[in-house]
Amino acid sequence: MKILLLGKTGQVGGALTPLLRQLAGSAADEAVVTLGRADVDLSDAAALAQAVQRAQPSLIVNAAAHTAVDRAETESEVAFAINAVAPGVLAAQAAKLNALLVHYSTDYVFDGSQRTPYRESDPTHPLGVYGESKLAGEQMVQASGCRHLLLRTSWVYDSTGRNFLTTMLRLAKQHGKLRVVGDQHGSPTSAAMIAEASLQLIRSMLNQPAMQGGLYHLTAQGQTTWHGFAQAIMRKAGLDVPIEAITTADYPTPAKRPAYSVLDSSKLQREFNYRLPDWQQALDALPALSSQQAA
Ligand SMILES: NC(=O)c1ccc[n+]([C@@H]2O[C@H](COP(=O)([O-])OP(=O)(O)OC[C@H]3O[C@@H](n4cnc5c(N)ncnc54)[C@H](OP(=O)(O)O)[C@@H]3O)[C@@H](O)[C@H]2O)c1
């Protein structure tokens, strides 16, 4: 089995790499091709198609994306090239090769006006360019006819790299106190959890050729705010810093974000018989945190 992973340097891509090597089995080094931006730029559609043709995979996992939500507002063309055109290229190649495509999307396809967890069937209405470009990517994958898993996740973090968790540790270390938005609600989801769940879903799809796949919400269970998440991070790191809850209006950003983007992941749990952990359990499962991990 030949596996192609895009986005090897990202949070989810990094967590997926060892798991995909496990999946590939003994001839792992030859069987898993992992690519980063230096190997192929996703904004170059022709180069991307060639990279897939060279690898001839039976499984393509796309963990690469333009994830800079604020920067996307002024880089719309690049964001669409990476988040919409590139998944379309991968999906067309997957259809040609009869390969399974795993692609990730986001809670930011919703506008946040609901107050109950969003289901896959709920109407989308992104508030910014990032969400618009990711939604366009979903549509490209769905239109291609390739066998796929389209996995919407949310508030992704890891214990290393640059993300909300490591940023909070850095700011706590620098300032000894934090001010964090307390009126946006969502489900923090660790890259490790996404990778582990993805692996199980992929195994099910490979073992059961009749399974169609499709669009699924994949997040940790439960919900909090960025403020609540920051409190939990500080507790886990053993840091006692005051954390003031501020409003979205107190912290203006170029991109508008949904006030509520909790996703209902029950379809995935039911169809794949897979239990997703609570967000606090997943945070607890990370190795010990220290302010050394600050980014
Ligand atoms: N982060 C979140 O909070 C969040 C929330 C919901 C959904 N998601 C989705 O989950 C998936 C994984 O996200 P993540 O947090 O793991 O992303 P990430 O850590 O930001 O990593 C993104 C990856 O994409 C690569 N990339 C970006 N532009 C590229 C280009 N032009 N050519 C080639 N590679 C490029 C990056 O390479 P470099 O390292 O070279 O930049 C990196 O490997 C994405 O589909 C994302 O939209 C993320």
Ligand as a Chemical Component Dictionary entry (heavy atoms), coordinates in Angstrom:
data_LIG
# 
_chem_comp.id                   LIG 
_chem_comp.type                 NON-POLYMER 
_chem_comp.pdbx_formal_charge   0 
_chem_comp.three_letter_code    LIG 
# 
loop_
_chem_comp_atom.comp_id 
_chem_comp_atom.atom_id 
_chem_comp_atom.alt_atom_id 
_chem_comp_atom.type_symbol 
_chem_comp_atom.charge 
_chem_comp_atom.model_Cartn_x 
_chem_comp_atom.model_Cartn_y 
_chem_comp_atom.model_Cartn_z 
_chem_comp_atom.pdbx_ordinal 
LIG N1  N1  N 0  -5.391 24.990 13.284 1  
LIG C1  C1  C 0  -6.671 24.988 13.613 2  
LIG O1  O1  O 0  -7.087 25.529 14.638 3  
LIG C2  C2  C 0  -7.674 24.305 12.720 4  
LIG C3  C3  C 0  -9.046 24.407 13.041 5  
LIG C4  C4  C 0  -9.967 23.748 12.238 6  
LIG C5  C5  C 0  -9.546 23.017 11.139 7  
LIG N2  N2  N 1  -8.222 22.956 10.838 8  
LIG C6  C6  C 0  -7.815 22.225 9.641  9  
LIG O2  O2  O 0  -7.059 21.095 10.037 10 
LIG C7  C7  C 0  -6.061 20.806 9.050  11 
LIG C8  C8  C 0  -4.693 20.716 9.690  12 
LIG O3  O3  O 0  -4.422 21.961 10.323 13 
LIG P1  P1  P 0  -3.113 22.212 11.205 14 
LIG O4  O4  O 0  -3.523 23.020 12.375 15 
LIG O5  O5  O -1 -2.367 20.959 11.390 16 
LIG O6  O6  O 0  -2.317 23.165 10.214 17 
LIG P2  P2  P 0  -0.865 23.839 10.429 18 
LIG O7  O7  O 0  -0.245 23.352 11.675 19 
LIG O8  O8  O 0  -1.042 25.300 10.210 20 
LIG O9  O9  O 0  -0.055 23.225 9.204  21 
LIG C9  C9  C 0  -0.379 23.545 7.900  22 
LIG C10 C10 C 0  0.496  22.751 6.981  23 
LIG O10 O10 O 0  0.223  23.172 5.653  24 
LIG C11 C11 C 0  1.458  23.478 5.016  25 
LIG N3  N3  N 0  1.303  24.477 3.976  26 
LIG C12 C12 C 0  0.770  25.716 4.075  27 
LIG N4  N4  N 0  0.861  26.350 2.898  28 
LIG C13 C13 C 0  1.437  25.474 2.036  29 
LIG C14 C14 C 0  1.807  25.546 0.659  30 
LIG N5  N5  N 0  1.597  26.641 -0.086 31 
LIG N6  N6  N 0  2.370  24.458 0.100  32 
LIG C15 C15 C 0  2.632  23.343 0.824  33 
LIG N7  N7  N 0  2.313  23.222 2.130  34 
LIG C16 C16 C 0  1.716  24.283 2.725  35 
LIG C17 C17 C 0  2.333  23.991 6.132  36 
LIG O11 O11 O 0  3.684  24.007 5.737  37 
LIG P3  P3  P 0  4.749  25.027 6.427  38 
LIG O12 O12 O 0  5.057  24.388 7.775  39 
LIG O13 O13 O 0  5.889  25.040 5.501  40 
LIG O14 O14 O 0  4.057  26.338 6.556  41 
LIG C18 C18 C 0  2.004  22.979 7.212  42 
LIG O15 O15 O 0  2.678  21.770 7.000  43 
LIG C19 C19 C 0  -6.190 21.901 7.987  44 
LIG O16 O16 O 0  -7.003 21.454 6.942  45 
LIG C20 C20 C 0  -6.905 23.024 8.717  46 
LIG O17 O17 O 0  -7.649 23.857 7.853  47 
LIG C21 C21 C 0  -7.271 23.570 11.610 48 
# 
loop_
_chem_comp_bond.comp_id 
_chem_comp_bond.atom_id_1 
_chem_comp_bond.atom_id_2 
_chem_comp_bond.value_order 
_chem_comp_bond.pdbx_ordinal 
LIG N1  C1  SING 1  
LIG C1  O1  DOUB 2  
LIG C1  C2  SING 3  
LIG C2  C3  SING 4  
LIG C2  C21 DOUB 5  
LIG C3  C4  DOUB 6  
LIG C4  C5  SING 7  
LIG C5  N2  DOUB 8  
LIG N2  C6  SING 9  
LIG N2  C21 SING 10 
LIG C6  O2  SING 11 
LIG C6  C20 SING 12 
LIG O2  C7  SING 13 
LIG C7  C8  SING 14 
LIG C7  C19 SING 15 
LIG C8  O3  SING 16 
LIG O3  P1  SING 17 
LIG P1  O4  DOUB 18 
LIG P1  O5  SING 19 
LIG P1  O6  SING 20 
LIG O6  P2  SING 21 
LIG P2  O7  DOUB 22 
LIG P2  O8  SING 23 
LIG P2  O9  SING 24 
LIG O9  C9  SING 25 
LIG C9  C10 SING 26 
LIG C10 O10 SING 27 
LIG C10 C18 SING 28 
LIG O10 C11 SING 29 
LIG C11 N3  SING 30 
LIG C11 C17 SING 31 
LIG N3  C12 SING 32 
LIG N3  C16 SING 33 
LIG C12 N4  DOUB 34 
LIG N4  C13 SING 35 
LIG C13 C14 SING 36 
LIG C13 C16 DOUB 37 
LIG C14 N5  SING 38 
LIG C14 N6  DOUB 39 
LIG N6  C15 SING 40 
LIG C15 N7  DOUB 41 
LIG N7  C16 SING 42 
LIG C17 O11 SING 43 
LIG C17 C18 SING 44 
LIG O11 P3  SING 45 
LIG P3  O12 DOUB 46 
LIG P3  O13 SING 47 
LIG P3  O14 SING 48 
LIG C18 O15 SING 49 
LIG C19 O16 SING 50 
LIG C19 C20 SING 51 
LIG C20 O17 SING 52 
# 
